[in-house]
Amino acid sequence: MWLLSFILPILRLYLVGVKVLLYQLFNKSFTLPVLPKQNGRVAIVTGGARGMGYETARHLASLGMHVVIAGNSEEDGLQAVKKIHEEGSEGKVEFLFLDLCSLKSVRQFVQRFKARALPLHVLVNNEGKTEDGFELHFGLNYLGHFLLTNLLLDKLKRSGRHDACSRVVTMSSATHYVGRLNMEDLQGRSCYSAHGAYSQSKLVLVLFTYHLQEKLTAAGFPVTSNAVDPGMVDTDLYNNLCIPAQAAKKPVAKMLFRTPAEGASTAILAATASQLEGVGGCYFYNGERAKSADITYDHNVRAELWKQSCALVGLQEA
């Protein structure tokens, strides 16, 4: 039984990976349209120093947005800021330290950002790289972003207008389709599988995205929340594959994987496109709306996850 519970998440994860690669074999990455200038708007991009996060930050800055790159490596962050500035981007770019593995660090980051008295129009919850005892994928991919978003909601609400909403864009992936959710054991402590934990972390991000939008809509706040799927992108993430998969990945990546710039395109679209003004509670893939896993549309599941997440990070449920 234990062996089966260990092997099944691996098989599910690699199967969905094959499906995505087949799609990418026959479908090119969409091309970003001309996007409106973003002068006067402020964005935070987590994990913005490398990969898709960097490409997202770079593109937002090129549109005139003031971008705060949030990450846990000051060296990488400052280097990313320098590179973007050297490209002659219209917007200001800066780095602030944030370790999503530490809820204390998340709170300190929010305090530092709020002390700047800046507005906040866009929050891109990209992946980052816990000292709080949480399972790594659940803590880093989900709980850190859950707390960060909630602590910044007041800024987002005040900065948005009904004709120009603030936007929360959360990076998920196709692996959420094979995620399994056990509300009695969200961190997989009874029977742990790293592959299963990763898939679950991507699933709960979609559940979180939809429930956040539900709460924002009910209260009438000018903020939208959407999830995006970048496809399979050639990033450092795949360095954690098993050895045979890493060997197979190298030739396949050149032919089928998206580049970080292509992978970031859907997040950039969701963060800036005028045609998505006021649009929330959606899952976007390759520049288009897509259907997420059936469980993500279950209000009761979303509400229970939100309740447990608030308890885990020490927030009072609103």
DAPEKA-V254436 format. One record per residue. SS is DSSP state (H for helix, E for strand, - for the rest). PSI is psi in degrees with one decimal (999 if undefined). NEAR is the number of other C-alpha atoms within 8 Angstrom. Layout:
SS_PSI_NEAR, SS_PSI_NEAR
This chain:
-_-44.8_4, H_-42.5_6, H_-41.0_6, H_-42.2_7, H_-20.4_10, H_-40.6_11, H_-40.3_8, H_-46.0_8, H_-34.2_12, H_-47.1_10, H_-42.3_8, H_-43.3_9, H_-46.0_13, H_-30.4_8, H_-45.3_8, H_-31.8_12, H_-42.1_11, H_-42.0_8, H_-42.3_8, H_-42.1_11, H_-38.2_11, H_-40.4_8, H_-45.7_8, H_-24.6_11, H_-37.5_8, H_-2.4_6, -_121.2_6, -_157.6_6, -_139.6_8, -_156.2_8, -_129.8_5, -_135.6_7, -_175.4_4, -_123.8_4, -_150.3_10, -_150.2_8, -_148.5_7, -_23.9_10, -_135.6_9, -_-7.9_7, -_151.3_12, E_137.1_13, E_147.2_13, E_131.0_12, E_111.8_16, E_146.6_14, -_31.5_15, -_7.5_18, -_-18.2_14, -_161.5_10, H_-136.4_11, H_-33.4_13, H_-42.6_15, H_-45.0_12, H_-36.0_13, H_-49.3_15, H_-44.1_12, H_-44.3_10, H_-40.0_9, H_-40.5_14, H_-35.5_16, H_-21.5_11, -_0.3_14, -_4.0_15, -_145.8_17, E_114.5_14, E_129.2_15, E_113.3_12, E_122.0_17, E_124.3_15, E_172.4_16, -_8.7_11, -_107.2_7, H_-37.5_10, H_-49.3_6, H_-39.8_9, H_-46.1_15, H_-33.1_10, H_-40.1_9, H_-42.6_12, H_-44.8_13, H_-45.3_8, H_-43.0_8, H_-41.2_12, H_-39.1_10, H_-23.9_7, -_-8.6_6, -_31.2_7, -_147.2_13, -_-35.4_9, -_159.6_13, -_144.2_11, E_136.4_12, E_167.5_9, E_136.8_12, E_137.6_11, E_135.2_10, -_122.0_11, -_103.6_10, -_-12.6_14, -_-10.9_12, -_117.8_11, H_-30.6_11, H_-43.0_6, H_-38.1_11, H_-45.4_14, H_-39.2_10, H_-39.4_8, H_-45.8_11, H_-40.7_11, H_-44.1_8, H_-41.5_8, H_-44.6_9, H_-29.3_8, H_-18.7_6, -_-12.9_6, -_33.1_6, -_152.9_7, -_174.8_10, -_115.8_13, -_-26.8_13, E_130.4_14, E_115.9_12, E_109.3_14, E_84.8_11, -_175.4_12, -_152.3_10, -_-175.0_11, -_999_6, -_133.8_10, -_-2.5_6, -_3.0_7, -_8.4_5, -_148.6_9, -_138.1_9, H_-52.4_9, H_-44.2_10, H_-41.1_15, H_-46.2_13, H_-54.2_15, H_-34.2_14, H_-64.4_13, H_-39.9_11, H_-44.7_14, H_-33.6_11, H_-48.4_10, H_-45.8_11, H_-48.8_11, H_-44.9_9, H_-38.5_7, H_-21.0_9, H_-0.8_9, H_-37.4_8, H_-39.6_7, H_-45.4_9, H_-41.7_15, H_-43.3_11, H_-28.0_8, H_-23.6_11, -_156.1_12, E_159.8_9, -_-16.4_8, -_0.6_6, E_75.0_9, -_150.1_14, E_157.1_15, E_134.6_13, E_122.5_13, E_119.9_15, E_127.8_15, E_118.1_14, E_-150.5_13, -_171.9_10, H_-18.9_10, H_-16.8_13, H_-25.2_15, H_-26.9_10, H_10.7_11, -_144.7_14, -_135.1_8, -_120.5_7, -_101.4_7, -_-19.9_7, -_-12.5_4, -_67.0_8, -_-26.5_9, -_9.1_8, -_33.3_11, -_-26.2_7, -_-32.6_5, -_90.1_8, -_137.3_9, -_122.5_10, H_-39.5_6, H_-42.4_9, H_-38.4_13, H_-39.8_14, H_-45.3_12, H_-41.3_15, H_-38.9_14, H_-35.4_14, H_-31.1_15, H_-46.2_16, H_-25.7_11, H_-36.9_14, H_-43.4_15, H_-44.9_12, H_-45.3_12, H_-47.2_13, H_-40.2_15, H_-36.3_13, H_-45.6_9, H_-39.5_14, H_-43.8_9, H_-39.9_8, H_-42.2_12, H_-43.2_8, H_-34.5_6, H_-8.4_6, -_25.1_6, -_144.9_8, -_60.1_13, E_136.0_14, E_153.7_14, E_121.2_15, E_153.4_17, E_145.9_15, E_148.8_15, E_115.2_13, -_-7.0_16, -_-167.5_11, -_116.5_10, E_143.2_11, -_85.9_10, -_178.4_8, H_-15.1_7, H_-39.7_5, H_1.0_8, H_-14.5_6, H_5.5_6, -_160.9_7, -_159.5_6, H_-45.6_6, H_-38.5_6, H_-35.5_8, H_-39.7_11, H_-39.3_7, H_-26.3_8, H_-37.1_8, H_-52.6_8, H_-33.1_7, H_-38.0_9, H_-42.7_10, H_-33.6_7, H_-38.6_6, H_-26.7_9, -_149.5_12, E_153.6_13, -_160.7_8, H_-37.0_12, H_-41.2_11, H_-40.4_11, H_-31.9_13, H_-14.5_13, H_-42.0_15, H_-36.7_14, H_-40.8_14, H_-42.3_12, H_-48.4_11, H_-28.2_11, H_-20.5_11, H_-23.6_10, -_132.6_11, H_-30.5_7, H_-11.1_4, H_12.3_8, -_124.6_9, -_1.5_11, -_123.9_7, -_170.1_8, -_31.6_13, -_162.0_11, E_121.4_13, E_135.2_13, E_129.3_12, -_40.8_11, -_3.2_9, E_156.8_6, E_142.2_8, E_162.3_8, -_128.9_5, -_-178.4_8, -_146.5_8, H_-39.8_6, H_-24.3_6, H_-14.6_13, H_6.3_9, -_109.0_8, H_-42.0_8, H_-39.2_6, H_-45.4_9, H_-43.5_14, H_-39.5_9, H_-39.7_9, H_-43.6_12, H_-44.2_10, H_-46.8_9, H_-35.9_8, H_-41.7_10, H_-41.5_11, H_-40.1_10, H_-36.3_7, H_-1.0_9, -_34.0_6, -_145.7_7, -_127.3_6, -_126.7_6, -_999_2
